[in-house]
Amino acid sequence: MRDGPTSADAVIEDLASIIEPALVGSTGPRYFGFVIGGALDAATAADVLTTGWDQNAFNAITSPAAAIVEDVAGTWLKELLGLPSDASFGFVTGGQAANTVSLAAARHHVLAKVGWDVERDGLNGSPRVRVVATGERHATIDMALRLLGFGAGTLEPVATDSQGAIDVADLAFILKNSPPGPTIVCLQAGNVNTGAFDDLATAIAMAHGHDAWVHVDGAFGLWAAANPPTRHLVAGVELADSWATDGHKWLNVPYDSGYAFCAHPAAHAAALSYSAAYVKGQGEGDLRAPGDFVPESSRRARGFATWAALRQLGRHDLAELIERCCALARRFAEQLMLIEGVTILNDVVLNQVLVRFGNDNETERVIRAIQHSGECWMGSTSWHGVRAMRISVSNWRTSEADVDRSVQAILAALSTG
């Protein structure tokens, strides 16, 4: 680092020249490695304004604009996702934070019901909380359990079917044959590898029959509710107690953007809110305090970009975006399954396609060749003990031509073996 100052123009020129060669083209239409959307034009511009305005979105005193826009955008999100109108919400950094916030609310709720104040007394000496989830859960659930003091080892695994969706019979067995007590059940809307959905209606009713809190991790799959042809995949989701999803996936909002929703606003606020002498009596009036529902105090005004994305798309174009991505995923599968030596490992029910090329070594070789080609980018994963290529379609700019060009890149990679 230099001792003296550098002009702002020179700093930015240096930053661009140094960093651009190392950037990943993850916003491009042929990036399929992870569930990453490319930022919409309005959302990108709103994010630039957000940086320029530099609002602290803690409450309506630090930024009434941020508070109002989050309130509006949060209401729109609940309508689109089919969630209860009176659910509380928090704008967070992504799926990890959304799962953590939701499970913090769950922790408060289930322990309060047995007379334990976890915010005051912690978990030392508290009644044991059972956490039930499938072996196909996203790793952010485990991280949330670690952060909240439960420990990942406390989780009781439930079996899944061939597509990674919950085995409701095994869930029933586990709930029935475990000691009663505070219980949290984590379900999934959109398996990270296959896109498969848990039978939400059955599993939620079953869990509620045992007085359990039900959390739905829907990082990308929850958006199926916003598209009529895929809405059946999340049937019953509104009956859960909390939900988590991302905006920087299918809503195509810039990073970082996630949302936590809770059917029990009092539990949500009790788990996350705090007060201090210097923030009391500041005349917030009736405006919602965004900071009461998230972990951060000093926080970016994420609502502006979300509001802009929702305004640009509207209900119709958001549904069309989701449906188009699903159709493009099917197009990938239909073309690839015709190629000798290529196997599609999953039922393509959403935007995820799992592809295998003969054996593990060949699969890894083909993936590396595709990545190095620069034509498109696919990621690798492990699925039921074998290596596979994972294709995730969620970018608003991806077209049929992009899929066809990517299939040709896959064929070229296969031919070099």
C-alpha positions, -999 to 999 in steps of 0.1 A, spaced: 0 0 0 13 35 -9 20 61 17 4 89 -3 -31 93 -19 -41 83 -55 -67 101 -75 -101 84 -77 -99 81 -115 -66 63 -113 -78 40 -85 -107 28 -106 -87 24 -138 -62 3 -119 -89 -17 -102 -106 -25 -136 -73 -34 -154 -61 -56 -125 -94 -74 -117 -112 -79 -150 -90 -107 -163 -99 -127 -131 -137 -121 -133 -161 -151 -138 -187 -146 -164 -214 -158 -140 -239 -132 -152 -238 -145 -188 -265 -166 -205 -243 -197 -208 -232 -199 -172 -249 -230 -158 -226 -241 -130 -246 -229 -100 -281 -215 -96 -270 -179 -104 -292 -154 -122 -279 -126 -143 -289 -92 -129 -318 -75 -146 -312 -41 -160 -335 -23 -136 -321 -42 -106 -285 -34 -116 -293 3 -120 -311 3 -86 -282 -14 -70 -259 14 -83 -283 39 -68 -283 20 -36 -246 23 -33 -247 60 -42 -275 67 -17 -256 47 9 -286 43 32 -284 24 65 -316 3 64 -317 -5 101 -350 13 108 -373 41 96 -351 67 113 -318 58 97 -337 55 63 -374 59 59 -370 53 22 -354 19 28 -380 9 53 -409 18 31 -395 1 0 -387 -31 19 -423 -31 32 -437 -28 -3 -413 -53 -19 -418 -77 9 -456 -76 4 -452 -82 -33 -429 -112 -26 -454 -128 -3 -481 -124 -29 -460 -139 -57 -448 -168 -35 -482 -177 -22 -472 -170 15 -496 -158 42 -502 -120 39 -495 -115 77 -461 -133 76 -431 -112 87 -401 -110 65 -364 -99 65 -342 -89 36 -309 -108 42 -277 -116 23 -288 -149 8 -300 -185 15 -276 -190 44 -288 -160 63 -324 -167 54 -322 -202 68 -304 -190 99 -329 -163 106 -358 -187 100 -343 -213 124 -336 -186 150 -373 -178 150 -380 -215 152 -356 -219 181 -373 -191 200 -408 -204 193 -404 -241 202 -384 -233 234 -408 -206 245 -437 -231 243 -420 -252 269 -412 -222 291 -375 -216 281 -363 -181 272 -334 -189 249 -326 -152 242 -320 -147 279 -307 -180 291 -291 -196 260 -291 -233 253 -271 -244 283 -295 -264 303 -324 -260 279 -348 -287 269 -333 -306 239 -346 -294 205 -349 -321 179 -341 -310 143 -353 -333 116 -342 -330 79 -333 -352 50 -299 -363 39 -305 -342 8 -307 -310 27 -286 -280 16 -254 -275 36 -267 -241 48 -291 -259 71 -261 -275 89 -243 -242 91 -273 -226 106 -275 -253 132 -239 -246 141 -244 -208 143 -274 -212 165 -257 -234 190 -275 -267 181 -246 -282 164 -249 -300 130 -247 -334 148 -280 -329 165 -299 -333 132 -320 -365 127 -318 -376 91 -349 -387 71 -346 -410 41 -353 -397 6 -366 -412 -27 -346 -417 -59 -349 -380 -68 -339 -367 -34 -374 -358 -21 -384 -367 14 -397 -401 22 -429 -392 41 -433 -427 55 -398 -424 71 -406 -390 84 -438 -404 101 -417 -432 116 -391 -408 130 -416 -384 144 -437 -412 160 -408 -431 175 -388 -403 191 -393 -388 225 -417 -358 225 -403 -323 229 -395 -292 210 -391 -302 173 -381 -284 141 -386 -301 107 -367 -288 77 -382 -294 43 -370 -286 8 -385 -269 -22 -361 -277 -50 -333 -302 -44 -300 -286 -51 -290 -314 -76 -323 -326 -91 -348 -298 -85 -371 -323 -68 -397 -311 -42 -406 -326 -9 -443 -335 -6 -449 -303 13 -486 -307 21 -483 -342 35 -450 -335 54 -462 -302 69 -495 -317 82 -476 -347 96 -451 -325 114 -477 -302 127 -495 -332 141 -465 -337 163 -465 -299 172 -433 -293 152 -422 -261 136 -418 -266 98 -392 -246 79 -390 -247 41 -357 -241 24 -367 -229 -11 -335 -211 -22 -346 -213 -58 -375 -237 -58 -399 -215 -39 -401 -193 -70 -421 -222 -87 -451 -207 -69 -448 -175 -91 -454 -195 -122 -488 -212 -128 -475 -243 -146 -450 -251 -118 -471 -239 -88 -483 -275 -81 -448 -284 -71 -452 -262 -39 -487 -272 -30 -493 -267 7 -462 -245 12 -482 -217 27 -490 -240 57 -454 -240 69 -440 -218 97 -410 -202 79 -395 -200 45 -362 -191 29 -354 -181 -6 -329 -161 -27 -333 -130 -49 -300 -134 -67 -311 -167 -82 -344 -167 -101 -354 -131 -95 -321 -121 -111 -312 -94 -86 -275 -86 -80 -257 -101 -51 -263 -101 -21 -301 -107 -18 -321 -132 1 -354 -133 20 -366 -149 52 -404 -152 59 -421 -162 91 -457 -171 99 -451 -161 135 -440 -124 135 -437 -122 172 -412 -152 173 -393 -137 144 -389 -103 161 -381 -119 195 -353 -139 180 -336 -110 160 -346 -76 174 -329 -56 201 -331 -21 216 -307 4 230 -310 38 247 -298 57 216 -325 41 193 -355 45 216 -379 73 213 -368 84 179 -403 88 165 -404 60 140 -442 61 141 -460 31 124 -432 23 99 -418 -12 101 -382 -14 114 -364 -37 89 -336 -44 114 -360 -62 138 -361 -92 115 -325 -96 104 -291 -101 122 -274 -69 110 -278 -34 123 -257 -16 98 -272 -31 66 -275 -23 30 -308 -12 16 -315 -44 -4 -351 -35 -10 -344 -10 -38 -330 -37 -62 -357 -62 -53 -384 -35 -59 -368 -26 -92 -367 -63 -104 -403 -69 -94 -414 -37 -111 -395 -44 -143 -408 -80 -146 -443 -78 -132 -463 -110 -125 -465 -120 -162 -428 -117 -171 -416 -133 -139 -437 -163 -145 -425 -164 -181 -389 -162 -170 -394 -192 -147 -413 -212 -173 -387 -204 -200 -358 -216 -178 -376 -249 -170 -383 -254 -208 -346 -247 -215 -336 -273 -189 -358 -298 -206 -342 -289 -239 -308 -297 -225 -320 -331 -213 -338 -339 -245 -308 -332 -267 -282 -348 -244 -301 -380 -238 -298 -387 -276 -260 -388 -274 -243 -422 -270 -226 -425 -236 -246 -397 -220 -270 -404 -191 -295 -380 -176 -297 -390 -139 -327 -370 -128 -363 -363 -137 -362 -328 -150 -390 -312 -131 -376 -276 -128 -344 -260 -139 -318 -287 -129 -303 -313 -151 -278 -340 -139 -256 -355 -166 -231 -384 -165 -206 -394 -191 -199 -431 -186 -178 -431 -154 -164 -407 -128 -131 -401 -146 -147 -394 -180 -174 -372 -164 -147 -351 -147 -127 -349 -179 -156 -337 -200 -166 -311 -174 -130 -297 -173 -129 -296 -211 -163 -277 -212 -151 -252 -187 -118 -246 -205 -136 -242 -238 -150 -208 -228 -183 -216 -246 -202 -223 -214 -196 -232 -178 -210 -263 -160 -203 -275 -125 -197 -309 -110 -214 -327 -82 -218 -360 -65 -251 -377 -67 -259 -411 -51 -222 -421 -50 -213 -410 -86 -199 -379 -101 -221 -359 -124 -223 -326 -143 -249 -302 -130 -267 -278 -153 -287 -250 -136 -308 -227 -158 -318 -195 -141 -305 -165 -161 -331 -142 -177 -310 -138 -208 -305 -175 -216 -321 -185 -249 -326 -217 -270 -296 -207 -290 -275 -206 -259 -286 -241 -250 -279 -254 -285 -245 -238 -285 -237 -253 -251 -248 -288 -263 -223 -284 -292 -196 -275 -267 -204 -307 -247 -202 -328 -280 -169 -312 -287 -156 -320 -252 -167 -356 -256 -149 -360 -290 -116 -349 -275 -114 -379 -252 
